Amino acid sequence: MEMIDKIREVIAIPSVTGAVGEGGMPYGTEVNRALKYMLSLCGSLGFRTKNCDDRLGWAEIGSGDKMMGILCHLDVVPAGDGWDHEPFAADVEDGKIYGRGVMDDKGPAMAAVFAMKDILDSGRKLNMRVRIIFGCQEETGDWTDMEYYCDTEEIPSFGFTPDADFPAIYGEKGILMLELAMPAEKSGFAELEGGEAPNMVADWAKAVMVDGSVLTAEGKAAHGSTPEEGINAISRLMDEAAGKGAHFAEFYMQTIGFDLDGSHIGCKCSDEASGPLTFNSGRVEITGGMAVLKVDIRYPVTYNEAEILENIEKAIEPWGVTSKVITSMAPVYMDQHGPVITKLMEAYREVTGDETEAQVMGGGTYARAMSNIVAFGPVFPGRECTEHTKNEWIFADDLEKARKIYELAIAKLACAD
């Protein structure tokens, strides 16, 4: 139960990335508190640790010139409303641990820490160093923490990030987050707000029309890379507002509507390796005199950002809407038969007996931050993915199983024969 107890302690820290410089810390006081907690824990377990100017930190075991990396993040998306469990209390009920970040990514980070502890305790000889890196800005999409690491610290030769699905992810779709904006005075809204972040399906929205009437809508949250698993409250609200003549809502319904694949805005595409593009409306607001919609697009690995943007701009220009790129990340696509994926798959199959093949996904992880990093766990095939949702949870037994898989993966990749 030691690992579960430590997960509950780190979940209790509400490490949503704060304002830059808040409390004198690059990403706010709470994220920094989570970082210091993890570095202190790793130090107590016998790891060497370093706080990298409060932007991120690392802990490592072993020795040698070569280094394996495990990339995690300690920041979380906002909790939002409507939870049946306190989002930062880490309640345990019916074998499930509830809490913001328990699946994404504090629970898996802790499983990797304890897998490293298990390697130390076993006395097995490592033929290289194994370094776990704790990022602090993954959810915002800016990733200045990883940029800082790459500029100032040693880059791992290879490794994984426990921030996706099992058995292993050898490809990730491209990510494009945009702001689509129109002058508020032309929008038809006096007030407008909805959703929490571009990479979350909006589960609430509210508006005041110029005639004073009030509209509200509810939905179901999900990760922005899987919009089909949610119900978008922004789309529901815009559908009603368009019927009342709001120009921004008319634009929305004609170019986005209830599409999840970019059909009407001109960016629908697909490929054999990674499937179709996904399109999610995650946040809407009036700010700075503009009505602003923030969207999250995940595009197939064989396409590029330029062609996606070109088609979107053609569709929105007649409406007097402009676009601005918030975040852009090129696709990741690696050899699924290479040595790293092969060893990870061996570890997964030896622990689970499952012969599921490695896959490509729409989510974005720190695998994009450095070369030769792939996503690996913690969500098992058939399990519900609860990241970015209210009542985020994961089975405690699944985290214990992930710990065993990570230990075996480290042994296969970093231990002497």
N, C-alpha and C positions, 0 to 999 in steps of 0.2 A: 504493500500500500504506500510505500515511501514515494514512489513516482507520482501516484495520484494525488497525494497530499501536496506535493510541490506544484503540481499543475493547478490545484485549487488556489494556492497562494499567489501564483503569478497571474491567474485569471482575475483575482481580486483587484489588480492594478488596472484602472480604466485607461489603457494606453492608446487612446485615439490621438493621432498626430495633432498637436496643437499649433498655435500661431508660431511662426518662425521667431526665435528669440525669446519665447515665453519662459519666464523663470531663468533667463540666461542660457537656456538650452536650445540647440538647433531645431529640435522638433517638439519642444514643449516638455514640461516637467514630468508628466505621467509616463511618457515613452521612455524618458531618461531613467525614471524609477524602475521600470521593467528591465531595462538594460543592466542597471547596477545590481538588481536582484539576481539576474541570471549569471552575471560574471562572478558575483559572490558565491553563488551555489557551486559553480564549476570550480572555483578555487578551493572550496571546502572538499570537493571530490578528488582533488589531486591534480587538476588540470593547470597548465600555465595559461594566464589570461592577460588581456590587454584591452583597455578602454581607449578607443581611437577618437580622442577629442570630443567625446559625447555624441558623435555621429553614428557610431556603431561600435561593436566590440567583437573580440574573438577569444576562444579557449581551445587549447590543443593538447594532444597527447602524442607520445612516440618521439622518434628522432630520425634524422636523415635529411638529405638534400631535397628529396621529392615530397610533395604534400598533396593529400587528398582533402577536398573541401566539402563541407555540409553547410548549405546556405539556408538560413531561416529568417523569419522576421517576427518582431515583437509588437509592432503597431497593429491596430485593429480598426475596422470601419466603425462608424457610430452605431450605438446599440439600437436606436429608434425606439418606437413605442410598441405596446401590445404584447409584451412578454408575459408568460405565465410563471416564469422564474426570474429572480433578480439577475440581470445580465452579467453582473460582476461578483456574484456570490458563489458561483461554481457549485450549485446544488447537485447532489448525486441521487438519482431516483431510478429504480428499475434497471439498474446496470448502466444508466446513461449519465454522463457528466454534461451539465448545461452551463453555458456561459459564452459571452462574446470572446471569440478567439480560441475556443477549446478545439475546434477543428482547423481554424485558419488564423494563426499558425502556431499558437503557444503549446497546444497539446502535442503535436508532432515534434516541435522543437525539443520539448522535454523528453519525448521518447528517444530522440537521437542522442541527447545528453546522457541518458541512462544506458543507452546501448554502448556509448564510449566508456562509461563507468564499468559496464560488464566486461568489456575487453581488458581494461586495466586489472580488474579483479581476477580475471581468468589466468593472468600471468603470461598470456600469449605474446610473442615477440612481434612487434611491428617493424616492418622494413621501410617505413616512411612515417612522416607526421600525419596526423588526422586533425584537422582544424574545423571547428564549428564556428560559423560566422553569424552574428546576430545583427541583422539589419533593423532599421527603425523607421523606414519611410516607404515601404512596399506598397501600401494601399493607396497612397496619393497619386501614384503613377510617375512622380518626379524622379525618384531613385537617385537623388543626389548623395545619399549615403553610400550606394554602391559605386558611384563615380569617385567619391572620396577614397573609398577602399582601393579601387583599382589604381588611383594616382599615388597612393602612399604606402600600400602594403603588398606583400607577396601574393601573387595570383596562384591558386591551386592548379595542379596539373590536370585534374579531373575531379568529378564529384557529383553530388546530387542535392536536390532541394526537396524536403519532405512537405510539399505544399500543393499536392494534386491528388492523383489516383494511383492505386496499384492496378496492374503489376508494374509498369514503367511507361513513361511518356517519352517518345523519341521525337516528337514534333509539337510545336505550339503555333496556333494561327497568329497572324499579324494583328496588332491592336492599334486602333485609331480612335481616340476620344476627341470629340469636336464640341464647340459651342456654336449653336445656330441662333442668330440674334436679329431682332427687329426693333426699331424705335418703339418704346412703350406707348407713346401717344397714338401710334397707329395700330396697336395690338388689339384694342377692344377691351382690355383689362385695366382696371384701376389698381388691383392687387393680384398677385399670382405667386404661388409657391407650391412645391411638391417634391417628394422624393428626398433621398439622403445623399446619394453620390452617383456619378455616371455609371459605375460598374455594379449598381444594384438595381433590380427591378423596383420601381417606385410603388410603395404600398399605401401612399396617401397623397392627396393633392387638394388644394383649396384655392378659390379665386373670388374676387369681387369684380363684377362687371361694371362698365362705365355707368350703367343705369342704377347701380346700387344693389342689384340682386347678388346673392351669394350662392356659389356652387361648391360642393365638396364631393370627393370620390375616394373610395377605398379599394385596395387591391391586395395582392399577396406578394411579399418580397421573395427574391431569388437572386442568385448571382447573375451579373450582367452577361456572362458568357453563355448562360443557359436560360434565355428569356422565356422559353416555352414552359419552364417550370414555375413561373410566376403569373400574376395578373397585374397588368400595368394600370395604376390609378391615374397617371397622367393622360394616357390614351382615353380612359373613360371620361375624364373631365373635359378634355378637348372635344370629344364627340358631342357632349352636351352643349359646350360653349359655341361650337361651330353653328349649331342650330339657332343660336341667339345672335349670330352675325359677327362674332369676334374674329377679326382678320387673322390674328396669329393662330387661332384655333382652326380656321378654314385652311390656312397653309398647312398646318399639322395634319389634318385629316386627309388632305389631298396628296401629300407627299410621304407621310409616314403611316398615319392611321393605326390600325392594329397589326400592320406587317411586322414580322420578326426577321425578315430576310432582305430588307431593303428594296423590295420590288418596285414601289412607286417612286422612290427617290433615286432610282437608277443605278444602284450598286449591287443588285442581286448577282451572285456568282457562286461557283462550287468547283471542287476538284475531287479526284478519286482518293487522294491521300488524306484529305482533312475534312471533306464534306462542305456544306454550304456556309456562306457568310451569315453572321447573326447581327441584329441591329436592336439596340436597347435604348429607350429613353429613360434616363436615370434621375435627372434633376431639372427642375424648371423654376424660374424666379424672375422678378423684376428687380434689376440692380443697375445703378449708374445710368438711369434713363432708358434702359433697354430691357425688352423681354427676351430672356435667354433660356435656351433649351440645351442641356448637356447630354450628349449621346455617346454610347460605347459600341464600337463596331469591331467585330472579330472576323478577319477575312482569311480565305484559304492560303495555304503555304506557297502555292505557285503563282499568286498574284502579288501586286505591289501597291503601295500607298497612292502613288500618283494617279493611277487609273481609277481607283476608288474615289478619290477627291474630285477628279475632273467631272465625273458623272454626277456626283452630288451637287456640285456648284452649278451645273447646267439646270438641274431640277429646281434649285431654290432661288436662283437669280430673278425669275419673273415675279416672285412674291416680295421682292425687296428685302430678302433675308441674306445675311452675310455669314460666312463660316470662319472659324478660327481653330487651329489645331491646339488642343490641350496637351495631349500625349500621343506619341507615335513610337511604336516598337515593331521592328521588322519580324517576320516569322522566324521560328527556330525549326530546323529540320536536320536530324542527324541519322547516321547509319545505325539502323536497329540491330544489325548483326555485328557491330563493333564490340570491342572487349568490355567496355563499361556496361553497356546495356546487357550484354550476355551474362556477366557476373551478377548484376542486379536481378535479372530474371531467374538465375539459378537459385539465389538466396530466397526469393519470393516463393518459388515452386517447392523448394525443400521444406519450408515452414508450412505452407498452405496445402500443397498437393494440387493446386489449381493450375491448369495449363493454358489459361487465358493469354492471348498474345499481347505484346506491347502495342501502344496506340498513340494516336495524335489527338490533341484536345484544343478547345477554344480558350481555355484559361491562360493567364499570363503569370509566370513565376520568375524568380531570380535566376532561373536557367538562362534567361536572356542577358544577364548582367556580365557573364564571363563565358569563355569558350569551354567546351567539353563538360558542361554541367547539364544534367537532365533531371526532370521531375520524377519523384519516386514516392508514392503514397501520400497521405495515410488512408484514403478512402478505398475500401475494398469493393470489388465488383458486386453489384446488387444492393449496396448500402445507399441510403438516402444521403445526398449531399446537402448539408445544412449551412454551409458557410454563407455569410452575409444575410442570413434570415433571422427573424425573431425566433427565440428559443433555440438558438444554435446548440447542437449537441453532438456527441459521439459516444459510442460504447466504450466503457473503460477497458473491456477485454480486447477491443480492437486496437487500442493504444498499446496494450501489453504485447499483443501479437506483432504490431509494427516495431516495437522495441526489439523483439527477437529477430525480425527480418533485417533491421538495420545493423544489429550486432553481427549477423552472419554476412551481410553485405560488406561491412568493414573488414571482417576477417578474410573474405575472399579477395578483396581489392588491395588491402594494405598490410596484411600479416604475412610474415615469412612462412614458407612451406614447411 
